[in-house]
Amino acid sequence: MNFKLIGVNHNSAPLEVREQLAVSEARLPDAVRKLVQQPGVDEGMVLSTCNRVEVLTSTRPGADLRGFFSSYFGVSTDALRSHLYEFEEREAVRHVFRVASSLDSMVVGEPQILGQVKEAYAVARGLGAIHSALDALLSRAFSVAKRVRSETAIGGSSVSISSVAVQLAEKIFGSLQGKTIYLVGAGKMAELAARHLISHGATTILVCNRTHERAVQLAEAFGGQAIPFERLYETAERADIVLTSTGAAEPLFRREHGEAILARRKNKPMFFIDIAVPRNVHPDVNRLDGMFVYDIDDLQSAATTNTAERKREAQRAEQIVESEVDRFAARMKSLHVVPTIVSLQEYCETIRQAEIDRIRGRLGHITPEQEAAIDAMTRGIVNKLLHTPITTLKSTADEPEAATIHEIIRRIFNLKREKLKNED
């Protein structure tokens, strides 16, 4: 295994740092292309969500992922050093399995991360950046995530960002009955949060998105109203709860916007749920009386309460992941002996055929039945002779002396020179 992963997440880096590293959906293909152009990188994938930015690769010696991170995002290595984590080989496999299974999520058990990993995989694979080793790893990760979902109750016991948003809104307003929700951005998480808010009494939905057609679609789904993006600020005062989730590089709502909105609302409170990274609402807005702003990290803090049940299910899920890591590592190690086994079989088959051809002229006329008997007999001899070395190669693939045994067999049968010849 030559897997290497580097990244930051909600545990290693504050929101201010993650904002600098976020990769928008539009920029993702460019990031992947730049990644696989790096020296030593054979395959690569970039995962960017509100809680993490990670680079996963299959590499050769010399690959400098820290250098890529620093140069691509324009952030100094020193500034990133204390926030970056890096995993190789088995540890990288474990991390990928845990991420896909939502064990490394801000809210353990949330279902969105698996879809996000699959989308990142699809982009990289579509660009030809994933083709063999990473394909095997990601395919297995999706199976592991499915197994965790089916064998534990981690999904059922999770506390979602959406449910936390509802709890906080009810603390501010007492009741959500008759409240107006303004969705700024029309992504999946915003839609999910809106459904939770409506189920708790909110009645009016406004939707504003740069792509107006998407705003119209979402508004129709809720029986709400789509607002052109250029009318965002003149209509924001109508909302009690503003849920922002756009990919804007700079905050959409700053202190001056908050002051103007408060004046038009005659100081009626307003609740901002900002799940965007980078943030759509500037922290200064939260300093205004009557403005309540919760960003993605604030929601994380609120979601960590009452976690006993989730912890029990997470422990069961961790055991599944660990067993799957062992299985995957064993499978990858066994793949290393396949070329030697194939070379050994081809080498012996060449000798067998050559010997049959050499004596065929001395046998005179032989019937098809006799020809088949000779073929079966010689093939049986070769298979019996190869049984022990092939079994040994397979059975010791996971042991410390595997490389030594592998090399001895290649030397005994003169396979090393044959391998070099094939590579030429």
C-alpha positions in Angstrom: 0.0 0.0 0.0 1.3 3.4 -1.0 -1.6 5.5 0.3 -0.9 8.9 1.7 -3.5 11.4 3.2 -3.1 14.9 4.4 -5.7 17.4 5.6 -7.4 19.5 8.2 -10.8 19.0 9.9 -13.0 20.5 12.6 -10.9 18.9 15.3 -7.5 20.0 14.0 -8.2 23.5 12.7 -10.6 26.3 13.6 -13.1 27.6 11.1 -10.9 30.6 10.3 -8.3 28.2 8.9 -10.7 25.9 7.2 -12.2 28.9 5.4 -8.8 29.5 3.7 -8.6 26.0 2.4 -12.1 25.3 1.3 -12.5 24.1 -2.3 -15.7 25.1 -4.1 -17.5 22.6 -6.3 -16.5 24.6 -9.4 -12.8 24.6 -8.4 -12.6 20.9 -7.4 -11.6 19.5 -10.9 -8.8 22.0 -11.1 -7.5 21.0 -7.6 -7.6 17.3 -8.6 -5.7 18.0 -11.8 -3.0 20.0 -10.0 -2.7 17.3 -7.4 -2.0 14.4 -9.8 0.5 16.6 -11.6 2.7 16.6 -8.5 5.9 14.6 -8.7 5.4 11.2 -7.1 1.6 11.3 -7.2 0.1 8.4 -9.2 -3.6 8.8 -8.2 -5.4 11.5 -6.2 -8.7 12.8 -4.8 -9.7 16.0 -3.0 -12.5 16.0 -0.4 -13.7 19.5 0.7 -16.7 19.8 3.0 -17.7 22.4 5.6 -15.8 20.4 8.2 -12.7 19.1 6.4 -10.4 19.5 3.4 -8.4 16.4 2.7 -6.1 15.1 -0.1 -5.9 11.3 -0.6 -3.3 9.9 -2.9 -1.5 6.8 -4.1 2.2 7.8 -4.2 5.7 7.0 -5.1 8.8 8.2 -3.0 9.2 12.0 -3.3 5.6 13.1 -3.2 5.3 16.3 -1.2 1.7 16.7 -0.1 2.5 19.4 2.5 4.1 21.4 -0.3 1.1 21.0 -2.5 -1.3 22.1 0.3 0.8 25.2 0.9 1.3 26.2 -2.7 -2.2 25.4 -4.0 -4.0 27.3 -1.2 -1.5 30.0 -0.8 -1.0 29.4 2.9 2.5 29.1 4.4 3.7 25.8 5.7 4.4 27.3 9.1 0.8 28.6 9.3 -0.5 25.1 8.5 1.9 23.0 10.5 0.0 22.8 13.8 -3.3 22.1 12.0 -2.4 19.5 9.4 -2.6 15.7 10.0 -1.0 13.2 7.8 -1.6 9.4 7.5 0.2 6.8 5.5 -0.5 3.2 4.5 -2.7 1.4 7.0 -3.4 4.6 9.0 -4.6 6.3 5.8 -6.9 3.3 5.1 -8.4 3.5 8.6 -9.0 7.2 8.3 -10.8 6.9 5.0 -13.0 4.1 6.4 -13.8 6.2 9.4 -14.6 9.3 7.4 -16.9 7.4 5.0 -18.6 5.7 8.0 -19.2 9.1 9.7 -17.1 8.2 12.7 -14.8 11.3 12.1 -17.7 13.7 11.5 -18.6 16.7 13.6 -21.9 15.0 14.3 -21.1 11.3 14.5 -23.5 9.2 12.4 -24.6 12.1 10.1 -25.4 10.7 6.6 -24.2 13.5 4.4 -20.5 12.7 4.5 -20.8 9.5 2.6 -22.5 11.3 -0.3 -19.8 13.9 -0.2 -17.0 11.3 -0.4 -18.8 9.6 -3.3 -19.1 12.9 -5.1 -15.4 13.7 -4.6 -14.6 10.1 -5.8 -16.8 10.6 -8.9 -15.1 13.8 -9.9 -11.6 12.4 -9.5 -12.5 9.2 -11.3 -14.1 11.1 -14.1 -10.8 13.0 -14.6 -8.8 9.8 -14.7 -7.1 10.6 -11.4 -8.4 7.4 -9.8 -7.9 4.1 -11.6 -6.5 1.2 -9.6 -5.2 1.4 -6.0 -7.5 4.3 -4.9 -10.4 2.7 -6.7 -10.0 -0.4 -4.6 -9.7 1.7 -1.4 -12.7 3.9 -2.0 -14.9 1.0 -3.2 -14.1 -0.8 0.0 -14.7 2.3 2.1 -18.2 2.5 0.6 -18.9 -1.1 1.5 -17.5 -0.5 5.1 -19.8 2.5 5.5 -22.8 0.4 4.4 -21.9 -2.3 6.8 -21.6 0.2 9.7 -25.0 1.6 8.8 -26.6 -1.9 8.6 -25.0 -3.4 11.7 -25.1 -0.5 14.1 -27.7 2.1 15.1 -25.2 4.9 14.6 -27.4 6.7 12.0 -30.5 6.4 14.1 -29.0 7.7 17.2 -27.1 10.7 15.7 -28.0 14.3 16.4 -28.0 16.1 13.1 -27.0 19.7 12.5 -30.6 20.3 11.4 -32.0 19.1 14.7 -29.6 21.2 16.6 -30.6 24.2 14.6 -34.2 23.6 15.5 -33.3 23.4 19.2 -31.4 26.7 19.1 -34.2 28.4 17.2 -36.7 27.3 19.8 -34.5 28.7 22.6 -34.4 32.1 20.9 -38.1 32.3 19.8 -39.8 30.0 22.3 -41.9 28.6 19.5 -41.4 28.4 15.7 -45.1 28.7 15.0 -45.6 31.2 12.2 -41.9 32.0 11.8 -40.5 32.9 8.4 -37.4 31.0 7.1 -35.1 32.5 4.5 -32.8 30.0 2.7 -29.8 31.8 1.2 -28.3 29.1 -1.0 -30.2 26.0 -2.0 -27.9 23.1 -1.1 -28.9 19.7 0.4 -28.0 20.6 4.0 -30.1 23.8 3.7 -33.0 21.9 2.4 -32.8 19.3 5.2 -32.6 22.0 7.8 -35.6 23.8 6.3 -37.6 20.6 6.5 -36.8 20.3 10.2 -37.8 23.9 10.9 -41.1 23.5 9.0 -41.9 20.3 10.9 -41.6 22.3 14.1 -44.0 25.0 13.1 -42.3 27.5 10.7 -44.7 28.4 8.0 -43.2 30.7 5.4 -40.2 29.9 3.2 -38.2 32.3 1.1 -35.4 31.0 -1.1 -32.6 33.0 -2.7 -29.9 31.5 -4.8 -27.5 32.7 -7.4 -29.0 30.2 -9.8 -32.5 31.4 -9.7 -33.9 28.2 -11.4 -32.7 26.2 -8.4 -34.3 28.7 -6.0 -37.6 28.3 -7.8 -37.4 24.5 -7.7 -36.8 24.5 -3.9 -39.4 27.1 -3.2 -42.0 25.2 -5.1 -41.1 22.0 -3.1 -41.9 23.9 0.2 -44.8 26.0 -1.2 -42.6 29.1 -0.7 -41.3 32.1 -2.7 -38.2 32.3 -4.8 -36.3 35.7 -4.5 -33.8 36.9 -7.2 -30.4 37.1 -5.7 -30.1 40.9 -6.4 -33.0 41.4 -4.0 -31.4 39.6 -1.1 -30.8 42.6 1.1 -34.1 44.4 0.5 -36.0 41.2 1.4 -33.9 39.8 4.3 -35.9 41.8 6.9 -38.9 39.5 6.3 -37.1 36.5 7.8 -37.0 35.4 11.4 -34.5 32.7 10.6 -31.9 33.0 7.9 -30.1 29.8 6.9 -27.0 30.5 4.7 -25.1 27.9 2.7 -23.6 29.5 -0.3 -20.1 29.1 -1.8 -19.4 32.8 -1.6 -15.7 33.6 -0.9 -16.6 36.6 1.2 -19.4 37.1 3.8 -22.7 38.1 2.4 -23.9 39.6 5.6 -21.7 42.1 7.4 -22.3 44.4 10.4 -23.8 47.2 8.3 -26.3 44.8 6.7 -27.3 43.5 10.2 -27.8 47.1 11.5 -30.0 48.0 8.5 -32.1 44.8 8.8 -32.6 45.4 12.6 -33.8 48.9 11.9 -36.4 47.8 9.4 -37.5 44.9 11.7 -37.8 47.4 14.6 -35.3 45.4 16.6 -37.3 42.1 16.4 -34.7 39.3 16.9 -33.3 37.4 13.9 -31.5 34.1 14.0 -28.7 33.3 11.4 -27.7 29.6 10.9 -24.6 29.8 8.9 -23.5 26.4 7.7 -21.2 27.7 4.9 -17.4 27.4 4.8 -16.2 30.1 4.2 -18.8 31.7 6.4 -21.6 33.7 4.8 -22.2 35.8 8.0 -19.4 37.9 9.5 -18.8 37.3 13.2 -19.4 41.0 13.9 -23.1 40.5 13.1 -23.4 38.4 16.3 -22.4 41.5 18.4 -25.6 43.3 17.5 -28.4 43.2 20.0 -31.2 41.1 18.6 -28.9 39.3 16.1 -28.1 35.6 16.9 -25.4 34.0 14.7 -24.4 30.3 14.9 -21.8 29.0 12.5 -20.9 25.4 11.8 -18.5 25.2 14.8 -21.1 26.6 17.2 -23.6 23.9 16.0 -20.9 21.3 16.7 -20.6 22.5 20.3 -24.4 22.3 20.7 -24.5 18.8 19.1 -22.0 17.3 21.6 -24.6 17.0 24.4 -26.4 13.8 25.2 -23.9 11.6 23.3 -23.9 8.5 25.4 -26.0 6.4 23.0 -24.0 7.6 20.0 -20.8 6.7 21.8 -21.9 3.1 22.4 -22.9 2.7 18.7 -19.7 4.4 17.6 -17.6 1.9 19.6 -19.3 -0.9 17.8 -18.7 0.9 14.5 -15.0 1.3 15.3 -14.6 -2.4 15.8 -16.2 -3.0 12.4 -13.8 -0.5 10.8 -10.7 -2.1 12.5 -11.6 -5.6 11.2 -12.2 -4.2 7.7 -8.8 -2.4 7.8 -7.2 -5.8 8.6 -9.0 -7.4 5.8 -8.1 -4.7 3.3 -4.5 -4.7 4.3 -4.2 -8.5 4.0 -5.8 -8.3 0.5 -3.5 -5.5 -0.6 -0.4 -7.5 0.6 -1.6 -10.6 -1.2 -1.8 -8.6 -4.4 1.9 -8.1 -4.2 2.6 -11.8 -4.8 0.3 -12.1 -7.8 2.9 -11.0 -10.3 5.4 -13.5 -8.9 2.8 -16.3 -9.0 1.8 -15.5 -12.6 5.5 -15.3 -13.7 6.1 -18.7 -12.0 3.2 -20.3 -13.7 4.1 -18.8 -17.1 7.7 -19.9 -16.6 6.8 -23.5 -15.9 4.1 -23.6 -18.6 6.7 -22.5 -21.1 9.0 -25.4 -20.1 6.1 -27.9 -20.2 5.1 -26.9 -23.7 8.7 -26.9 -24.9 9.3 -30.4 -23.5 6.1 -31.7 -25.1 7.1 -30.2 -28.5 10.6 -31.7 -28.1 9.5 -35.3 -27.7 6.4 -35.2 -29.9 8.5 -36.1 -33.0 9.8 -39.2 -31.3 6.4 -40.5 -30.4 5.2 -41.0 -33.9 1.5 -40.9 -34.6 -0.5 -40.4 -31.5 -4.3 -40.2 -31.2 -6.2 -37.2 -29.8 -6.9 -39.2 -26.6 -3.1 -39.9 -26.1 -2.4 -36.2 -26.8 -4.9 -35.2 -24.1 -3.4 -37.8 -21.7 0.1 -36.4 -22.1 -1.2 -32.8 -21.6 -3.1 -33.8 -18.5 -0.2 -35.7 -17.0 2.4 -33.0 -17.6 0.0 -30.3 -16.4 -0.6 -32.3 -13.2 3.1 -32.7 -12.6 3.7 -28.9 -12.9 0.7 -28.1 -10.7 2.0 -30.4 -7.9 5.5 -28.9 -8.2 4.1 -25.4 -8.0 1.7 -26.1 -5.1 4.1 -25.6 -2.3 5.8 -22.4 -3.5 2.5 -20.8 -4.5 0.8 -21.7 -1.2 3.9 -20.4 0.7 3.7 -17.1 -1.2 0.0 -16.7 -0.4 0.1 -17.8 3.2 3.1 -15.7 4.2 2.0 -12.5 2.4 1.1 -10.9 5.7 4.2 -12.0 7.6 7.5 -10.1 8.2 9.5 -12.5 6.2 7.2 -12.3 3.2 9.6 -10.1 1.2 12.5 -12.5 1.8 10.5 -15.6 0.7 9.2 -13.7 -2.3 12.8 -12.8 -3.4 14.1 -16.4 -2.8 11.4 -17.9 -5.0 12.1 -15.4 -7.8 15.9 -16.2 -7.6 15.4 -20.0 -7.5 13.2 -19.9 -10.7 15.2 -17.1 -12.3 12.1 -14.9 -12.3 13.9 -11.6 -11.5 15.5 -11.3 -14.8 12.3 -12.3 -16.6 10.4 -9.5 -14.7 13.0 -6.9 -15.8 12.7 -8.2 -19.3 8.9 -7.8 -19.2 9.2 -4.3 -17.8 11.4 -3.2 -20.6 
